Amino acid sequence: MSHAVPTTMTAIEIREPGGPDVLVPASRPVPEPGAGEVLIRVAAAGINRPDVLQRTGGYPPPPGASDIPGLEIAGEVVSLGDAVKGCKLGDQVMALVAGGGYAEYCVAPAAQCLPIPKGLDMIQAAAMPETFFTVWTNVFDRGRLKAGESFLVHGGSSGIGTTAIQLAHAFGARVFTTAGSAEKCAACEKLGAERAINYRDEDFVTVVRDATEGAGVDVILDMVGGDYIARNIKALAPEGRLCQIAFLGGSKAEIDFLPVMLKRLSLSGSTLRPRPVAFKAEIARSLAEKVWPLVEKGQVKPVIFKTLPLAEAAAAHHLMESSAHIGKIVLQA
């Protein structure tokens, strides 16, 4: 079943591994949905750090995924593959995808599509799937964060950070974060962080220990890695959980395992993109049940920094790499 769709579309290709300017518009065949998949006419696509890593050659798409970058989209369902459940033609949806988002049309597993919460537009919706799926599975599933516990997220002004601050606060945790300027720290506190720590001026280990009367925090979500790993271990409370989702500061570190053992800490790492559809479908169900009501009440919302046309994907990547943004950068198709 399908609406009339063209045979070709504009998509953003990675001409070769390199800087932002290797992102170029190109004509591509419109993909066809397979079993359990839908074709979405893309209204907007979110930009994420994994897109930058893919562009530079450091994060190839998983087998079978599109080579076109882009992990989250919002738009209209215009074609259905076989055996699709939960989606119908004309539905306005957002979707987590394994690639292909920087394009006018994109295929997505129906199980990874979610309805757009009431009150949100397509641009806001496109800024949500990658960060909300990532934060939910790491902070609440793997990290087991509960009301009354304390939580630290590094990079609080990023898309992941702004999402994690809001969700942890909404579910009753004490929230701490790090950011790189007074402006970014103020934005994080406005979103629900009890204390935003300017990492250029302060030591987060000392700040969280003082704020928790020496106990430390229960859960840390870290995208930095490198020398932050040993410092995270110092900042964790007994039975604390460190959830590692990226290594912007490097993937290698020297750590002392004595405090890990004495405090009975749990250290975990995960990636979302290569996980099977069934795994991501479970996250989608949790978001629809537990988070979407909070979004519709206005308690949690995507933070949009700037929107650019699809053809200006290179400029969007230049902006992301400048780290001047607070929240998400979105491409409008």
N, C-alpha and C positions, 0 to 999 in steps of 0.2 A: 504494500500500500504506500502511495506517495502523492504529494503535491507535485506540480510541475516544477522541476528544478533544472538549472542549466547543466551542461556537460562539463564546463570548465569554470574555474574560480580564480580569484587572486589569493595567493598565500605568500607568507614570508619564508623564504628559504635561507639556510645558512650556506653561503657560497663556498666557504672553506673555513676551517677553524681560525678564530682570530678575534679582533676587537668588534665593537658594536656595528661598524660600517660593513661587516660581512653579511649583515641581515638585509636582504634585498627582496622587493616584490617580484613575484613570478606567476605565470599562469600554470595551473595544475588541474588535472581532472578532478571533478567533484567525487569524493569517495562514496562508496556504496555500503550501507549498513549490512552487517552479517547477522547471523542468528542471535537474538537477544539484544541487538543494537538498534539505535536510532540515529538518523541524520538530523543535525541541528543547523538551521540557518543562524550563523553567529551574529549576535548584536554587539557583543563585547567580550574581550578576553583579558584575564589578569596576567600580570608579569610577576615572576618569582625568581629567586636566586638560582634554582636548578636550571632555569632557562639560560642564565648567564654561563653556568658551568657547561651546559650542552654546547652553547655557541663557541666556547673556547676549546672544545674537544675533550673536556674532562668528565662528561656525564652522558655517554651515548644512550639513546633510547633503548628500552628493553626489546627483546625479539618480538617482531610482529607489530610494533608501534610505529606510528608515523615519524618520519624524520623532520617534519615541521615542528618547530618548538611550540610550547604553550600547553599548560596543564590544567587550565580551568576556563570555562566559558559560560555564557548565558545567551539564550536565544529561543527560537521557535522550532519545535519538532516538525519536520517537513517530509520525513520518510521513515518507514518502519521496516526493520528486518523481520525474519520469521520468528515466531514464538516470543514476541515482545509482550511483557507484562508490566503494568503500572504506568505506561505512557501511551498517549494517543496523538494523532495528528492535530496540530494547532496548539498543543500544550506549550506554555511558557515555562522554561526550566533553566536551572543551572546544572552544570555537570563537572565532575572530576574526570579528566582524561589522561592517558599515558603519553599524549603528544598530539599535535595537529591543531592546537587552539588558535594559532596566529593565522587564521584563514577565514574566508567568507562562509565556508561550510565545514563541519567537523562531525565525525562519527563518535558516539559515546555509548558505552553499555547502559541499557535502560536502568539497570540496578544502581548505577552511579549517578543517576539524575535525581534532582530534588526539585520540588515546586518552589517558586520564588516566594519568600514570605511576604505577606501583605504589607504594603507601604514602601517596598523597595523597588527601585528601577533596575533596568538591565545592567547598567554600569556597576551599581552596588552589588548586584547578584554575582557578576563575573569576578568580583574581588574576594569571594568567600570560599569556594570549595577547597582549594589547596591548603589554605591556612586553617580552616575549620576542621577538615578531616585530619590534618597533621596534629593539631593541638589536641583534639579529642582523643585520638588513639594513643598519644604519648603521655599527656598529662593526666587524663582520667582513666584510661584503660591500663596502660603500662605503669604509670606513676601512681595510680590509685589515690589521687588527691581527694580529700574529704573536707567538708565544712569544718572550720575551726583550726585546720592545719595552716602552715605557712608555706609560701611558694615564691620562688625566685625565677624570673625569666631574664635571660640576657638578650640584649638587642631589643629593648622594649618598644622602640619606635618603628620597628620593622613591621611588615604584614603579620608575621607569626607573633611578634611581641604584642602588638595592639590587640590581636585576637586573644592571646593567652591571658593578658591582663584582665580583659573584660570577662572572659568565661570564668577564670578562677575567682574573681571578685563576685560575680553573680552567683556562684555556687558556695559562697561563704568562707573562702580562704582569705588569709592575710597575704597581701601581694607586695612583693618587692621586685625591683627591676633595675637594670643598668642601661644607660644611654650616654651618648657622647657630647651633649651640649645642654645648657640650661633650658633652652627652648624645648628640646626633646624630652628632658626630664619633666618639665611642666606639663607637656602634653600627656605623658604617661600617668602622672598623678591625676589629671583630669579624667582619665579613663578608668581609674579605680585603684591605682597603685598607692599603697600607704606611704611608700618611700621610694623615690627614684634616685639612683646613685649615679652621679657623673663619674664614669670610670677614668676620666682624665685627671680628676682631682682627688678621688677618694678610693679606698680599698673596700670592695664589696664584702669581703670576709669580715672585716672589722665592723662595718655598718650593720650587717645582719645579725652578727653575734650580739652587738650592743642592743639592737632593737628587740631581740628575743631573749634578753637576760642571760646570754651565754649559751642558750640551747642550740641555736642554728635553725636552719629551715628544713622542712620535711621533704619538699620536692624541688628539684631544679631542672629547668628546661634550658639546654645549652646548644647554641649553634656555633660557638667560637672554637672550642677544643683547645689544642696546644697547651700553653701553661695555665689556662683556665681550669683544666681538669683537676690538677692537684689542688688548686684553690677551692674548687667546688667541693672537694672531699672535706676540706677544712671547714667549709661553711655549712655542711649538712649536719642535721641533728641525728641522734641515735635512731636507727631504723629508717634513715633517710634514703631517698631514691633519686638518682641522677639519670636523667633521660637525655641522651645525646642524639641530635638529629642532623648535625652538620659540623664541618671542621674548617671554618673560615680562617682560623688561626693555626691550622695544621692538624694532621691526623695522628701525630706521634707525641707522646709525652712520657716523662719519667714520674712515677708516682710511688708513694710509700703505702703499702698495703696494710700496715699495722692499724691505722685508724679505720680503714675499711672493715677490718675484722673486729676491732674493739667496739665500733659503733654499729656493727651489723648492717652495713650499707648495701644497697643494691645499685649496681651500675649497669645500665642498658643502653643499647644503641639500636636504631632502626631506620629503614628507608621505606617510603610508602609506594613510590612509583612502580616497582616491579611486583608488588603483591598482587595476588589473584583477585578477580572481580568479586568472588564470594566474600573475601575479607573486607574489601571496600564497601560492599553492599551492607554489611553489618554496621559499619561506621555510619553509613547514610541513614540507616534506620534509627540509630541512636540519636543522630543530629535532629532528624525530623520529630522524634518523640520528646527529646529533652532540651534541645537548644532552640529550635524554630519558634516555640511559644515565647521564649525570652526575646528573640529578635522582633517578633510582631508586637511585643509590648514596649519595644524601644530600650530594653535594658542592655542589649548587646547589639552592636552595629558594625558594619565594615567601615574602616577609615580610609577615605579616598584622598590621595594627595594630588594626583593630576591625571587627566585623560588626554590621550593623543590619538590621532587617526592611525588605522592599521598600517598604512604606508610609512608611518614615522616610527616604526619599531626600533630602528637604530637609535633615534633620539631618545626613546624611552629607556633603552639599555644604557646609554650614556648617563641619563639621569639616575638610574638605579645604582650604577657604579660610583657615582659621586657621593652617595650616601646622604644627600641633602634632603631626602624625602622623609615624611612621617606618615606611615601607613602604606597604602597600595598605589601602584601605577597601573592604569588600565588602558588597553587599546580598544578603540571603537571601530567596528567593521562597517 
